[in-house]
Amino acid sequence: MIKIHFAGFWSGFHDKTNPNHEEFYLALFKEVYGCEVRAGSLEESTVLVENTQNKNSLRTAKAWLHTYLYSAESYLRSDAAAYTCVLYGQRNHKNFVNLPLYLTYIFHSKGLSFIQENAPGTVTKVPEKGVLTIISNDGGHFRNGFLNALEQRGIHITYAGHYKNNIGGPLQPQYNTPEFWEYCKQFKFIISMENSEEDTYITEKITHGLYAGSIPVYWGSKQVSTYFNSERIIEVTDRDAAINRIATMTDEEWLRMVNQRPFTEFGQKFTIQTVAKYIRNVVLPRPFPLLDQVYILCNPEFEPSRYERCKEMCKDLGLSDDNVTFLCPTYKHTITQEMMQTYVKVDLVKRLRRLGTKRGDVSLMLNDCAIMESIVKNFKSGSTFLILQSDAFTLPAIKDLNSCLQHLSGKRWDSINIGCGLQESANPLKRLSYIDSITPYRDNPNIALFNSQPSEDLSKEGDINRYIRKFMTRCLDAVLYTYEGCYKMYTHMLQDRNFGGPDDYYFTNKMEIDMDFKNYWSTVPYFDQRSNCGYEPSSYQGDSY
């Protein structure tokens, strides 16, 4: 059993009279440590969880197993870096673990089944009343301006909080009770706006309308549609457009919207177990401390033998399940003709081979996109990743990977090819910086453009390992990425949804058309591909794609 000292938390936290109380946090840390946990005194506890509002920190009061800084507010203390882990409304990076506030209220209100079931509503009657807002203070410049603009449009607003109250006094039921939701059911729309715009600072406000069968009108975190279905809420990105939508929405449109599923697929899977995994990833030792996560493009259903081999490789490297994400949602046999038509708008492969784009090409691109999407949604700037393909295996230099990561830390780069480097043609010191032949995306290289770029090396002559900039991939079997590199590639994939080319050429094209994307080749290889070495056949074999 582990005892945890909660310092500086709000009234009602321990006696559970506040809607946000210790039960969620004890459940969370039980998932983290895998044993029974209890709240304890300063003297008997080994773990400290400190609220950001605590003025006199206890972080140095004794030797702690782990120290946590927690914030349920839109702000954070300045000494966050001194804690083992920070739980806050920001995506994962450094010692920060993403904990959107809404998750605690779902846990206390209707339980995690509300997320896991993710069932659409069954609302059949349109409420008679229009717009409700429940505000306890007059802060929030954007929100107040929005409410004023609504009233100027002639829309009546029911103010049920302390702010501008017009119902004869503040609403009494707490906002995690059936009585509260019954009151909210009387209204078509509930203004659910944060006091400020932060990364993933999404409070309980958005859940009021979801529980009550009303439509939340939301402003705050730009990440809200990552978790909540954008067809179930009105996200205010343009004030006038949102007001016009409220004013003109028909009953049929309202019923269709209010009966949509509340969560995205990502939001449905974002549970207390998700948060616990990323906490363990921060507080427990990692064999590669500068790697925030290893992603492996492999699925046990599609490639069982490769999956088991990858698991064994991770075990040999000392990687735990918390350090690794296996992600491969598609395989060649799952790609339908409809998907081919959707994602192959122009078959660029026919510029290179008669048969054109195969199902395996599209599958790989979709899987690459899924990994980039996962990184962008779960992490933010300051994070570093290793992405491996399913037939990657380690080379002797893997023992020096930490030295490689330390060398690269603080330098400006987006991706670094650290695999498939045994072939003479893959030597960055002897290879041109660009592809000097026809590709699916162009006939001839823009030699003048490439030559106009300065020769970049993240190392210096004489170093054991050199990192030479190249406007092409060496291979995608093993690549290091910064968050910025993943974000750039994912944004490109969203804008250019034509996956009618092999992924190595697709990524190369990004490097050619975006001179701000900085890709390098390592002279020392840390991984190679079994299929490249003839240890097993490639999963790309003729018409068997």
C-alpha positions in Angstrom: 0.0 0.0 0.0 1.1 3.5 -0.8 0.0 6.5 1.2 -0.3 9.9 -0.6 -0.3 13.3 1.1 -2.6 15.8 -0.7 -1.5 19.3 0.1 -3.4 22.5 -0.4 -6.5 21.1 -1.9 -9.9 22.7 -1.7 -12.7 22.5 0.8 -14.7 19.3 0.4 -11.9 17.4 -1.2 -11.4 14.8 1.5 -15.0 14.6 2.9 -16.3 14.4 -0.7 -18.7 17.3 -0.4 -17.1 19.0 -3.4 -18.0 17.5 -6.8 -14.3 17.1 -7.5 -12.9 15.1 -4.6 -10.2 12.6 -3.6 -11.9 9.5 -5.0 -10.9 10.2 -8.6 -7.3 10.8 -7.6 -7.0 7.7 -5.4 -8.4 5.7 -8.3 -5.9 7.3 -10.6 -2.9 6.5 -8.4 -4.1 3.0 -7.8 -3.8 2.6 -11.6 -0.4 4.2 -11.6 1.2 2.1 -8.8 -0.8 -1.1 -9.2 -1.5 -1.4 -5.5 -3.9 0.0 -2.8 -3.5 3.7 -2.2 -4.8 5.9 0.6 -4.7 9.5 1.6 -2.2 10.0 4.5 -0.6 12.6 6.7 2.7 14.3 5.9 4.6 12.1 8.3 3.3 8.7 7.0 3.1 9.4 3.3 5.7 8.6 0.7 4.1 10.4 -2.3 3.2 14.1 -2.4 0.4 15.5 -4.5 0.4 19.3 -4.2 -2.2 21.7 -5.5 -0.9 24.6 -7.5 -2.7 27.0 -5.1 -0.7 25.7 -2.1 1.5 28.7 -1.1 4.0 26.8 1.2 5.3 23.9 -0.8 6.1 20.7 1.0 8.2 19.4 -1.9 11.4 19.7 0.2 9.8 18.8 3.6 11.1 15.3 3.3 12.4 12.7 0.9 9.5 11.6 -1.3 9.2 8.7 -3.6 7.5 11.0 -6.2 6.2 14.5 -6.1 3.2 15.7 -8.2 2.1 19.2 -8.9 -1.6 19.3 -9.8 -3.7 22.2 -11.2 -7.5 22.3 -11.7 -7.0 25.9 -12.8 -6.0 27.5 -16.0 -2.7 28.5 -14.5 0.3 26.8 -12.9 3.0 27.6 -10.4 6.4 28.6 -11.8 8.3 25.7 -10.1 6.6 23.0 -12.1 9.9 21.6 -13.4 11.0 20.7 -9.9 8.3 18.1 -9.5 8.6 14.5 -10.6 5.3 14.9 -12.6 2.9 17.7 -13.4 -0.8 16.9 -13.8 -2.4 19.7 -15.8 -4.5 20.6 -18.8 -1.6 20.4 -21.3 -0.7 17.6 -23.7 2.1 15.4 -22.6 5.7 16.8 -22.8 8.7 16.8 -20.5 7.3 16.0 -17.0 3.8 17.1 -17.9 1.0 14.6 -18.1 -2.3 15.6 -19.7 -5.2 15.6 -17.3 -8.2 17.6 -18.7 -10.4 18.6 -15.8 -13.6 17.3 -17.4 -12.4 13.7 -16.9 -12.6 14.1 -13.1 -16.2 15.3 -13.2 -17.3 12.5 -15.5 -15.8 10.0 -13.1 -17.7 11.6 -10.1 -20.9 12.3 -12.0 -21.9 9.4 -14.2 -18.8 7.3 -14.1 -16.4 6.2 -16.8 -19.2 4.1 -18.5 -20.4 7.4 -19.9 -17.3 7.5 -22.0 -16.9 3.8 -22.6 -20.5 3.3 -23.8 -20.4 6.5 -25.8 -24.0 6.0 -26.7 -25.9 8.7 -28.6 -28.7 10.5 -26.9 -32.4 9.6 -27.3 -33.8 13.1 -27.0 -37.2 13.3 -28.8 -38.6 16.6 -27.6 -37.3 20.1 -28.2 -37.1 22.2 -25.1 -39.3 25.4 -24.9 -36.6 27.6 -23.4 -33.6 28.9 -25.3 -30.2 29.7 -23.8 -28.9 29.0 -20.3 -25.7 30.1 -18.6 -24.5 29.5 -15.1 -21.6 31.8 -14.2 -20.2 32.3 -10.7 -18.0 35.3 -11.5 -17.8 38.2 -13.9 -14.4 37.1 -15.3 -14.0 35.9 -18.9 -13.8 38.8 -21.4 -14.6 36.6 -24.4 -17.6 34.9 -22.8 -19.1 38.1 -21.5 -18.7 39.7 -24.9 -20.4 36.7 -26.5 -23.4 36.9 -24.1 -23.8 40.6 -24.8 -23.8 40.0 -28.5 -26.4 37.3 -28.1 -28.7 39.7 -26.2 -28.1 42.4 -28.8 -29.4 39.8 -31.4 -32.6 39.7 -29.3 -32.0 36.2 -27.8 -33.1 35.9 -24.2 -30.6 34.4 -21.8 -31.4 32.8 -18.5 -28.6 33.6 -16.0 -28.8 31.0 -13.3 -25.5 31.7 -11.5 -24.3 34.6 -9.4 -23.4 36.6 -12.5 -26.3 38.7 -13.8 -28.8 36.3 -12.1 -32.4 36.7 -13.4 -34.1 33.7 -11.8 -34.4 35.1 -8.2 -31.2 33.6 -6.9 -28.4 31.2 -7.9 -29.3 27.7 -8.9 -29.0 25.5 -5.7 -28.4 21.9 -6.9 -24.7 21.0 -7.4 -23.7 20.4 -11.0 -23.1 16.7 -10.6 -26.7 15.9 -9.5 -29.8 14.7 -11.3 -31.6 17.8 -10.0 -29.1 20.0 -11.8 -29.4 18.1 -15.1 -33.2 18.2 -14.9 -33.0 22.0 -14.7 -30.7 22.1 -17.7 -33.0 19.9 -19.7 -35.4 22.9 -20.1 -33.0 24.7 -22.5 -31.9 24.1 -26.0 -28.4 25.6 -25.5 -26.0 25.9 -22.6 -23.2 28.5 -22.8 -20.2 26.4 -21.8 -17.2 28.7 -22.0 -13.9 28.7 -20.2 -12.5 31.8 -18.5 -9.4 31.6 -20.8 -8.0 29.7 -23.8 -5.5 27.0 -22.7 -4.2 23.8 -24.4 -6.4 21.1 -23.0 -7.9 23.0 -20.1 -11.4 21.6 -20.7 -13.6 21.9 -17.6 -16.8 20.2 -16.5 -18.8 23.0 -18.1 -19.0 21.2 -21.5 -20.5 18.0 -19.8 -23.5 19.8 -18.5 -25.3 20.0 -21.8 -24.2 16.4 -22.7 -25.7 15.0 -19.6 -28.8 17.1 -19.8 -29.6 16.5 -23.4 -28.9 20.0 -24.5 -26.3 21.6 -26.8 -23.1 23.0 -25.3 -21.9 26.3 -26.8 -18.2 26.0 -26.2 -15.2 28.4 -26.3 -11.8 27.7 -24.7 -9.4 24.9 -25.6 -8.7 24.5 -29.3 -8.2 20.8 -28.6 -11.9 20.3 -27.6 -12.8 18.6 -30.8 -10.1 16.0 -30.2 -12.2 14.7 -27.3 -15.7 15.8 -28.1 -17.7 15.2 -31.3 -17.8 18.5 -33.2 -21.3 17.5 -34.5 -22.6 17.4 -30.9 -21.4 20.8 -29.7 -21.2 24.4 -31.1 -17.6 25.3 -30.9 -17.2 29.1 -31.1 -14.4 29.8 -33.6 -16.3 32.7 -35.2 -18.6 34.6 -32.8 -21.1 35.9 -35.4 -21.4 32.5 -37.1 -22.0 30.8 -33.8 -24.7 33.4 -32.8 -26.3 33.0 -36.2 -26.4 29.2 -35.8 -28.1 29.5 -32.4 -30.6 32.0 -33.7 -31.6 30.1 -36.9 -31.3 26.4 -35.9 -34.5 24.6 -36.7 -36.1 22.0 -34.4 -35.1 19.2 -36.9 -31.5 20.4 -36.9 -31.4 20.7 -33.1 -32.8 17.1 -32.6 -30.3 15.8 -35.1 -27.4 17.5 -33.4 -28.4 16.7 -29.8 -28.6 13.0 -30.6 -25.0 12.7 -32.0 -22.5 10.7 -30.0 -20.8 13.0 -27.4 -17.2 11.8 -27.8 -14.8 11.2 -30.7 -13.1 7.8 -30.9 -10.1 9.4 -29.3 -12.2 10.9 -26.5 -14.0 7.6 -25.9 -10.6 5.9 -25.3 -9.2 8.7 -23.2 -9.8 7.4 -19.7 -8.2 7.2 -16.3 -6.1 4.3 -17.6 -4.7 6.5 -20.4 -3.6 9.1 -17.9 -2.1 6.5 -15.6 0.0 5.0 -18.5 1.5 8.4 -19.3 2.2 9.1 -15.6 4.1 5.8 -15.3 6.0 6.8 -18.5 7.2 9.9 -16.6 7.8 8.8 -13.1 9.2 5.3 -13.6 12.7 4.8 -15.1 13.0 4.5 -18.9 16.0 3.0 -20.8 15.9 6.0 -23.1 15.0 9.0 -21.0 15.0 11.5 -23.9 12.4 9.4 -25.9 8.9 10.3 -24.9 7.4 7.3 -26.7 8.3 4.6 -29.1 5.7 3.9 -31.8 5.8 0.6 -33.7 3.8 0.1 -36.8 2.5 -3.4 -36.0 -0.8 -5.1 -35.2 -0.9 -8.5 -33.4 -4.0 -9.5 -35.5 -2.4 -8.7 -38.8 1.2 -9.7 -38.1 1.3 -12.0 -35.0 4.8 -13.3 -35.5 6.3 -9.9 -36.1 4.3 -8.5 -33.1 5.8 -11.1 -30.8 9.2 -10.4 -32.2 8.8 -6.7 -31.7 7.6 -7.3 -28.1 10.7 -9.4 -27.4 12.9 -6.6 -29.0 11.3 -4.1 -26.7 11.9 -6.3 -23.7 15.5 -6.7 -24.6 15.8 -3.0 -24.8 14.3 -2.6 -21.4 11.2 -0.8 -22.7 8.0 -1.3 -20.7 4.4 -1.3 -22.2 4.1 2.3 -21.0 7.1 3.3 -23.2 5.7 1.8 -26.4 2.6 2.2 -28.5 1.8 -0.4 -31.1 -0.4 1.3 -33.8 -1.4 -0.2 -37.1 -5.2 0.2 -37.7 -5.1 -1.1 -41.3 -3.5 -3.8 -43.3 -3.5 -4.5 -47.0 -6.5 -6.9 -46.8 -8.6 -4.3 -44.9 -8.3 -1.7 -47.7 -11.6 -1.7 -49.7 -12.1 -0.5 -53.2 -14.0 2.4 -51.8 -11.0 3.4 -49.7 -8.8 3.1 -52.8 -11.0 5.5 -54.6 -11.1 7.9 -51.6 -7.3 8.0 -51.0 -5.9 7.5 -54.5 -7.2 10.6 -56.2 -4.3 10.5 -58.7 -2.3 7.3 -59.0 1.2 8.7 -58.9 2.9 5.3 -58.7 2.1 4.7 -62.4 4.9 7.2 -63.2 7.2 4.5 -61.8 5.5 1.1 -62.4 2.8 -0.2 -64.6 0.6 -1.7 -61.9 0.3 1.6 -60.0 -0.7 2.0 -56.3 -1.4 -1.2 -54.3 -3.6 -1.7 -51.3 -0.4 -2.1 -49.2 0.7 1.4 -50.3 -2.5 2.9 -49.1 -2.5 0.9 -45.9 1.0 2.1 -45.0 0.1 5.7 -45.6 -3.0 5.4 -43.4 -0.9 3.8 -40.7 1.7 6.5 -40.9 -1.0 9.1 -40.7 -2.5 7.3 -37.6 0.8 7.4 -35.8 1.3 11.1 -36.6 -2.2 11.8 -35.5 -1.7 10.0 -32.2 1.5 12.0 -31.5 -0.1 15.3 -32.3 -3.2 14.6 -30.1 -1.3 13.2 -27.1 1.9 15.3 -27.0 3.1 18.8 -27.7 6.3 20.7 -28.3 9.4 19.4 -26.5 8.7 15.7 -27.1 10.8 13.2 -29.1 9.7 9.9 -30.7 11.1 6.8 -32.3 8.9 5.3 -35.0 9.7 1.7 -36.1 8.3 -0.5 -38.7 7.4 -4.1 -37.9 10.4 -5.8 -39.3 13.0 -3.5 -37.7 15.7 -5.1 -35.6 18.5 -3.7 -33.5 22.1 -3.4 -34.6 25.1 -3.3 -32.2 25.1 0.5 -32.0 21.8 0.5 -30.2 23.8 0.6 -26.9 24.9 4.1 -27.9 21.4 5.4 -28.7 21.3 7.5 -25.5 24.5 9.3 -26.6 22.8 10.0 -29.9 19.8 11.5 -28.3 21.9 13.6 -25.9 23.8 14.9 -28.8 20.6 15.9 -30.7 18.9 17.4 -27.6 18.4 21.1 -28.0 19.3 21.1 -31.7 16.9 22.1 -34.5 15.7 19.1 -36.5 12.4 17.4 -37.5 13.4 13.8 -38.4 16.5 11.7 -38.4 16.9 8.4 -40.2 18.7 6.0 -37.9 18.0 2.7 -39.6 18.9 0.8 -42.7 22.4 2.2 -42.9 24.6 -0.8 -43.8 24.4 -0.4 -47.5 27.1 1.7 -49.2 24.4 3.7 -51.1 22.9 4.7 -47.8 26.1 6.4 -46.5 25.1 10.1 -46.1 28.8 11.2 -46.6 28.8 9.7 -50.1 25.2 10.2 -51.3 23.6 13.3 -52.9 21.3 15.2 -50.7 18.4 14.6 -53.1 16.9 12.0 -55.4 18.5 12.7 -58.9 15.9 10.7 -60.8 12.2 10.7 -61.6 9.8 10.3 -58.6 6.1 10.0 -58.5 5.9 13.7 -57.7 8.2 15.2 -60.3 10.3 14.5 -63.4 13.6 16.2 -62.5 15.1 17.5 -59.3 15.4 21.2 -58.7 19.1 21.1 -58.4 19.5 24.8 -58.1 17.1 24.8 -55.2 18.8 22.0 -53.3 22.3 23.5 -54.0 21.1 26.9 -52.7 20.5 25.3 -49.3 23.5 25.4 -46.9 25.1 22.1 -46.2 23.9 21.2 -42.7 25.5 18.8 -40.3 24.3 18.5 -36.7 27.8 17.2 -35.8 31.3 18.0 -36.8 33.9 16.3 -38.9 35.7 13.7 -36.8 32.7 12.8 -34.7 31.9 9.1 -34.5 28.3 9.8 -35.7 27.5 12.4 -38.2 24.0 13.8 -39.0 23.8 15.1 -42.5 20.8 16.9 -43.9 19.0 15.1 -46.8 15.9 16.0 -48.8 14.8 12.4 -48.9 14.2 9.5 -46.6 16.8 6.8 -46.3 14.2 4.4 -45.3 11.2 4.6 -42.9 12.1 1.5 -40.9 13.6 3.5 -38.0 13.2 7.3 -37.7 13.5 9.7 -34.9 11.0 12.6 -34.9 10.5 15.7 -32.9 7.0 16.8 -32.1 7.4 19.6 -34.6 8.4 17.2 -37.3 5.3 15.0 -36.6 3.0 18.1 -36.6 4.4 19.3 -39.9 4.0 15.9 -41.5 0.5 15.3 -40.1 -0.6 18.7 -41.3 0.7 17.9 -44.7 -1.2 14.6 -44.7 -4.4 16.4 -43.8 -4.0 18.9 -46.6 -2.9 16.5 -49.2 -5.1 13.4 -48.8 -3.9 11.8 -52.1 -2.0 8.7 -50.9 -1.3 7.5 -54.5 2.4 7.1 -53.8 4.6 4.9 -51.6 5.2 6.5 -48.2 8.9 6.9 -48.6 8.3 9.0 -51.7 5.4 10.9 -50.0 7.7 11.8 -47.1 10.5 12.7 -49.5 8.1 15.0 -51.4 7.3 16.9 -48.2 11.1 17.4 -47.6 11.5 18.7 -51.1 8.6 21.2 -51.1 9.1 22.4 -47.5 12.6 23.7 -47.0 11.7 24.3 -43.4 11.4 20.6 -42.8 14.8 19.4 -41.7 15.5 15.7 -42.2 18.9 14.1 -41.5 20.7 10.8 -42.0 22.8 9.3 -39.3 26.1 7.8 -40.4 25.7 5.2 -37.6 22.8 2.8 -38.1 20.9 1.7 -35.0 18.3 -0.5 -36.7 18.0 -2.4 -40.0 15.1 -4.3 -41.7 14.8 -8.1 -41.7 13.4 -8.0 -45.2 16.3 -5.8 -46.4 18.8 -8.4 -45.0 17.0 -11.3 -46.5 15.9 -12.7 -43.1 12.3 -12.8 -44.2 10.2 -11.9 -47.2 8.8 -8.4 -47.4 5.1 -7.8 -46.8 5.1 -6.2 -50.2 5.0 -9.0 -52.7 3.5 -8.4 -56.0 -0.2 -8.8 -56.2 -0.5 -10.1 -52.6 -0.7 -6.5 -51.3 
